[in-house]
Amino acid sequence: MTEKENSKNTSSFSTETIKKMERTQNSEVMKGISSEDVPFEEDILRNPTSVNCWQRYIDHKRQNKSPSKQVFMIYERALAIFERSYKLWYHYLKYRENAIVSKCTTDNAWRALCDTYERCLMRLHKMPRIWICYCEVMIKRGFITETRRVFDRALRSLPVTQHMRVWTIYIDFLTSHDLPETTIRVYRRYLKINPKAHEDYIEYLIERDQIDEAAKELTILVNQDQNVSEKRRTSHQLWTQLCDLISKNPVKIFSLNVDAIIRQGIHRYTDQVGFLWCSLADYYIRSAEFERARDVYEEAIAKVSTVRDFAQVYDAYAAFEEREVSVVMQDVEQSGDPEEEIDLEWMFQRYQNLMERKNELMNSVLLRQNPHNVGEWLNRVNIYEGNFNKQVETFKEAVKSVNPKIQVGKVRDLWIGFAKLYEDNGDLDAARKTFETAVVSQYGGVSELANVWCAYAEMEMKHKRPKAALALMQRACAVPRAGDYENMQSVQARVHRSPILWAMYADYEECCGTVESCRKVYDKMIELRVASPQMIMNYAMFLEENEYFELAFQAYEKGISLFKWPSVFDIWNTYLVKFIKRYGGKKLERARDLFEQCLENCPPTHSKYIFLLYAKLEEEHGLARHALSIYNRATSGVDRSDMHLMYNIYIKKVQEMYGIAQCRPIFERAISELPEDKSRAMSLRYAQLETTVGEIDRARAIYAHAAEISDPKVHVKFWDTWKNFEVAHGNEATVRDMLRVRRSVEASYNVNVTLTSVQMRVDAERKAQESTSGSANPMDSLDQQVQQSADGGSITQVSMNKGNISFVRGAGKTVQQDTTENPDEIDLDDDDDEGEEDMDISTKTIPAQIFGSLKLADEMES
């Protein structure tokens, strides 16, 4: 078919189609149809119930930017068929809104849009998105009442599950306008469906100055049992906000009992009540009820239990009084009224009284925190200094309040201070009554009751009544009999074993009693095993002063049997010194028995002085042989830190008595037993002594022996001394031997250091290999190490051979394993250099497989 024929058929078909449409549609519709729309119109005619056909037609018109009226007409035609098509309605409404968005909201087009929404909602009243769009259009138009009614209709039409989508826009719309009454009513409806919005409602009320309503809502919120609100605010923070709100706006609050609300908060938050008390007082101050505000401040100061709350309330109270004084002062300056001057003076006195009571009030707070704090009770007594009656009342209240089981401090200080208060005021009878009550009271420990008895006796002694003081001590130290006390575990039943009491009792007996009575006291102390080493020595000294020497020695013996080492050291030391001073060499055997008895269990740390005292006794009154045997025992019986001193004394004594020849075995034993530092010093002294007597070879041998423990880099003084010795007494051969020994010692120390560093390196490499091998069998790794050791020596030896290093094999063994302590020590024989040159030395190369990764590392470095 040719192109001309196609064109002819198309025009004839179009003409027939248009004629058919003219019969079915009105003329207005036909006027908006162009030739490009004919296929879409035909599609609609063929499928009038297909939404997609209508949508393609609409999209075609919108893409060609056809006039909006034509698009409206197509939408209307489609919606006449699909009255409940949400898709078509939604797109239609949005298209109409976008078409008139640039026009003024008072234009008729906006009214037509709203009419279209109304027609849509007649059919789709359950669609929340349509209602939301409609509400947004109404908000843009700015008709508040009509908009509110549309929102209300939407809420009535939609199910409850969809209301939150509408309420959010509804609340934002109302809060954006100054409509407090309407907004409050709507908010109340909103809170019924969403109680979580209480805080937003409260914030809105505060912004609109609806304080009373805000306070009521805030009261409801704080009474709910929840730890944290929706805005992450704690219950205490809400209470703080409520109290701050009602206290600063007393005139605007008329439906709440402010006093009851704040007191409820005070009762609920006992640890942070300072702000709440200040808020209550501030409420009455702003209400011009100043006397009630003062009553609140006084009540708060009397009830707060923390220093922080007290400081907060007290500062607010003081600032309030200061403001009152300044206001009245200004009024007096202006008016000059005498009555106002009297009021001003009275206010000054009240303000001054508040300032003076600060320490007392602070002390009351601390005592409310802990009524068992003895130190604070004593501070309270000091605050009332000069007021005897107040001090007495404070002491009486303190001794009743403090529980000894949970006391802070010592309750004895209260009783002693109470009695001393009466004593300072000259009322000794009241002081005695106080002490008598104190000694039968309860305490936290025996020492407290003992101190009370001592203070009681000291008061009697101070007022020159020694017999009464001794009687008190006798009462206190009397051993209770069965049935004297109901509870034998009480402090009164156990105070007779207090060393404090017995020490004072003994002192009083020494001053005011007889020797026999004092002896009885000390013997009773020893019998009860309450005596201390110092008491034993005091007893013995007392007897010596009264020339009862044997009784004094018996006292020492009792003390020795009572205590163990090291507590008994002072008793032994004093006993031995006193015995030697008393008898000297008259009772030598008895003295020896005492020393042997002392040394039998004496620990090495305390035996040095006993040995020296023992040896001194033998030197002065006994035999020199015995003295030297004691010094010999002392060298091994004292502590290791004292051995060097004892050896020096021993050598000195032997040298004085028997000469140098007898000192040599002692020197040798000292060198072998002392630590290295002391042994080196002893060797130098020994060598110096041999040099003095002309034994040069013996001195040289001593130097050679000590050289083994002397590092040339550290102990330079030793090697300089040996060098000076060889220069003075030796020859070229001896100097060469000395230098050879020095090199060998230095090499041995260097080898030890090198071996340590090499071993550390090998350990690190082994750990690295183990980590790279992962979960390898540890037994296989051990077999490899054993194989390496068998092939090429130990790991340390292998690590020391780098590159083409060879082992040196000599004709004989250079290390004697049986005679040396260090297996790595280099043994230098006594041959001269010529013999060393004739030595046959052969080398043997180690196979490279033994070194493994070490060989590869060395090759890479080279």
TABELHU-V219419 format. One record per backbone hydrogen bond with DSSP energy under -0.5 kcal/mol. NH is the residue of the N-H (numbers start at 1). CO is the residue of the C=O. Records with the same first field share a line. If there is no record, write none. Layout:
BEGIN
NH->CO / CO
END
This chain:
BEGIN
6->2
7->3
8->4
9->5
10->6
11->7
12->8
13->9
14->10
15->11
16->12
17->13
18->14
19->15
20->16
21->17
22->18
23->19
24->20
25->21
30->26
31->27
32->28 / 29
33->30
34->32
37->34
38->34 / 35
41->37
42->38
43->39
44->40
45->41
46->42
47->43
50->47
51->49
54->50
55->51
56->52
57->53
58->54
59->55
60->56
61->57
62->58
63->59
64->60
65->62
66->61
70->67
71->67
72->68
73->69
74->70
75->71
76->72
77->73
78->74
79->75
80->76
81->77 / 78
82->78
83->81
85->82
86->84
89->85
90->86
91->87
92->88
93->89
94->90
95->91
96->92
97->93
98->94
99->95
100->96
101->98
103->100
107->104
110->107
111->107
112->108
113->109
114->110
115->111
116->112
117->113
118->114
119->115
120->116
121->117
122->118
123->119 / 120
124->120
127->124
128->126
131->127
132->128
133->129
134->130
135->131
136->132
137->133
138->134
139->135
140->136
141->137
142->138
143->138
144->142
147->143
148->144
149->145
150->146
151->147
152->148
153->149
154->150
155->151
156->152
157->153
158->154
162->159
163->160
165->162
166->162 / 163
167->163
168->164
169->165
170->166
171->167
172->168
173->169
174->170
175->171
176->172
177->174
179->177
183->179
184->180
185->181
186->182
187->183
188->184
189->185
190->186
191->187
192->188 / 189
193->189 / 190
194->190
197->194
198->195
199->196
201->197
202->198
203->199
204->200
205->201
206->202
207->203
208->204
209->206
210->205
211->209
214->210
215->211
216->212
217->213
218->214
219->215
220->216
221->217
222->218
223->219
224->221
226->224
229->233
232->229
235->227
238->234
239->235
240->236
241->237
242->238
243->239
244->240
245->241
246->242
247->243
248->244
249->245
253->249 / 250
254->252
258->256
261->257
262->258
263->259
264->260
265->261
266->262
267->263
268->264
269->265
270->268
272->269
277->273
278->274
279->275
280->276
281->277
282->278
283->279
284->280
285->281
286->282
287->283
288->285
289->284
290->288
293->289
294->290
295->291
296->292
297->293
298->294
299->295
300->296
301->297
302->298
303->299 / 300
304->300
310->306
311->307
312->308
313->309
314->310
315->311
316->312
317->313
318->314
319->315
320->316
321->317
322->318
323->319
324->320
325->321
326->322
327->323
328->324
329->325
330->326
331->327
332->328
333->329
334->330
335->331
336->332
341->337
342->338
343->339
344->340
345->341
346->342
347->343
348->344
349->345
350->346
351->347
352->348
353->349
354->350
355->351
356->352
357->353
358->355
361->357
362->358
363->359
364->360
365->361
366->362
367->363
368->364
369->365
370->366
373->370
374->372 / 408
375->408
377->373
378->374
379->375
380->376
381->377
382->378
383->379
384->380
385->382
387->384
388->386
391->387
392->388
393->389
394->390
395->391
396->392
397->393
398->394
399->395
400->396
401->397
402->398
404->402
406->403
407->404
408->372
409->407
413->410
414->411
415->411
416->412
417->413
418->414
419->415
420->416
421->417
422->418
423->419
424->420
425->421
426->423
427->422
428->426
431->427
432->428
433->429
434->430
435->431
436->432
437->433
438->434
439->435
440->437
441->438
449->445
450->446
451->447
452->448
453->449
454->450
455->451
456->452
457->453
458->454
459->455
460->456
461->457
462->458
463->459
464->461
465->460
469->465
470->466
471->467
472->468
473->469
474->470
475->471
476->472
477->473
478->474 / 475
484->481
488->486
490->487
494->490 / 491
495->491
497->494
498->495
499->497
502->498
503->499
504->500
505->501
506->502
507->503
508->504
509->505
510->506
511->507
512->508
513->508 / 509
518->514
519->515
520->516
521->517
522->518
523->519
524->520
525->521
526->522
527->523
528->524
529->525
530->525
531->525
536->532
537->533
538->534
539->535
540->536
541->537
542->538
543->539
544->540
545->541
546->542
547->544
548->543
549->547
552->548
553->549
554->550
555->551
556->552
557->553
558->554
559->555
560->556
561->557
562->558
563->559
567->564
568->564
569->566
572->568
573->569
574->570
575->571
576->572
577->573
578->574
579->575
580->576
581->577
582->578
583->579
584->579 / 580
586->583
588->585
591->587
592->588
593->589
594->590
595->591
596->592
597->593
598->594
599->595
600->596
601->597 / 598
602->598
606->603
607->603 / 604
610->606
611->607
612->608
613->609
614->610
615->611
616->612
617->613
618->614
619->615
620->616
621->617
622->617 / 618
627->623
628->624
629->625
630->626
631->627
632->628
633->629
634->630
635->631
636->632 / 633
637->633
638->634
639->604
642->639
643->639 / 640
646->642
647->643
648->644
649->645
650->646
651->647
652->648
653->649
654->650
655->651
656->652
657->653
658->654
659->654 / 655
663->660
664->660 / 661
667->663
668->664
669->665
670->666
671->667
672->668
673->669
674->670
679->675
680->676
681->677
682->678
683->679
684->680
685->681
686->682
687->683
688->684
689->685
690->686
691->687
692->688
693->689
694->691
695->690
696->694
699->695
700->696
701->697
702->698
703->699
704->700
705->701
706->702
707->703
708->704 / 705
709->706
710->707
711->709
714->711
715->711
716->714
719->715
720->716
721->717
722->718
723->719
724->720
725->721
726->722
727->723
728->724
729->725
730->726
735->731
736->732
737->733
738->734
739->735
740->736
741->737
742->738
743->739
744->740
745->741
746->742
747->743
748->744
749->745
750->746
751->747
752->748
753->749
754->750
755->751
756->752
757->753
758->754
759->755
760->756
761->757
762->758
763->759
764->760
765->761
766->762
767->763
768->764
769->765
770->766
771->767
772->768
773->769
774->770
776->774
781->777
782->778
783->779
784->780
785->781
786->782
787->783
788->784
789->785
790->786
791->787
792->788
793->789
798->794
799->795
800->796
801->797 / 798
802->800
805->803
807->844
809->807 / 842
810->808
817->815
819->816
820->816
823->821
825->822
827->814 / 825
828->826
829->827
836->832
837->833
838->834
839->836
841->839
842->809
844->807
846->805
850->847
851->847 / 848
852->848
854->851
856->852
857->853
858->854
859->855
860->856
861->857
862->858
END
